[in-house]
Amino acid sequence: MKNIKPIMGRQVPTPTPTAPPPISNNLAEECIRVQKVYDWVVSANRFRNRYSIPADCRELVDAAVAAGQDISVQCIESTANLNCRIASIRRENILVGGVSVRVGIVRFIFGGNVLVRIFADGVLLCDFPVTVQYDQEMVLCLPEPLDADNIVCRIAALECYPTYSLLLDGSVELDLLFCNEVQVEAEVKLEVLAKFCSPRPNDIPIPSPTLGGYCPPIAFPPQCPAIFPRPSCDCQATVNTLIPGVGVTLGLPPAAVAEIGTVQLIADICPSCNPGGSTFTFNFFDTPGPTPLPDVFPGDQSFNFSPTTISSPTCITVLPALIPGVVLPAIVIGMTVTGTGVQTFTSTGTQQTLNYTLVLAETGIGLPDVIIMLLSDPLGVVSFAAAITVVPDAQLLVQDCITFPDVLSGPTIP
């Protein structure tokens, strides 16, 4: 028998390899500063003009002509001094595709230099520079307040051809072709759906070997989504209405007091779906006459309410029961915004800071819409409540906003 030497130690199986988790690189809302192009025009223009031969050069040419030599002309373009400038801008309304559009009519002056060379029997006699230029008007999309500072123009190409070898009046005639590019630009801030870029590996071989090395990963500072950019609103609304004969309550039951007056609301909530751009003003004009409970609510109760903060709206499809005993209609789409503001009484100028809840709702095409306004003190005690269900449809509009999740999820198939 052979002696088998035992293997010292224990056999440890090779661990099963596991793939590392992928590095997240999800699309996210980013705010970038870019030059937006409002218009971009490329045009080719050809014109013909005569240019006088300088006196010293003309003497040589005349002598060569008298000697019976064959005269030829050559034109050489220069790209060194091509220039474009704006001479004037005027604004007009014109019809474009049957639609009246406010446009800018801009007069440009394009110019450059060419070198004219004159030969006698193929031998250079003389040469001289010629400055060439022409003017042209263009119709551009130039919305106010954009002006000449927002117009970028350049001459992309200049070509020059002599039409005849020589003219008898001591001049040469040149055919000139300009290719021009004009852009209207303005700096804008755009919220885009994007992700950070990553560098490509150094994977293109070169003839000679290079030393390898470890390059650390490229890291970008994290965004602050809770601060900027703010998420877009899910819905937006505009209101411009003045409703007379509205019944409101001062306080809530059992101590509520009924009043009749006119309500005015002018609001723009989430313009361009931007929650930071919301504005509104609310006015109540009390109907003249005695006020119930004059010790509690003395005199004219007319006031103006101006918000100091406006929340991003909460989109709703059912109206909240904010005012007890008030029956509200069914709605198609609506919103609720909250915040704080200052109530200023018209008769006394007295001011107080209150919390508010404002509800705007669409009930359907052609049907009266709804406005609900609640004012309360910091303890939650309601001081004013109005539920207006007779707002003309044309005076209140609530609609959905297209957000990044809508784009990512795509259309819904019923």
Disulfide bonds with the S-S distance in Angstrom:
Cys57-Cys126 1.69
Cys75-Cys160 1.78
Cys84-Cys153 1.91
Cys233-Cys270 1.86
Cys235-Cys315 2.18
Cys273-Cys401 2.19
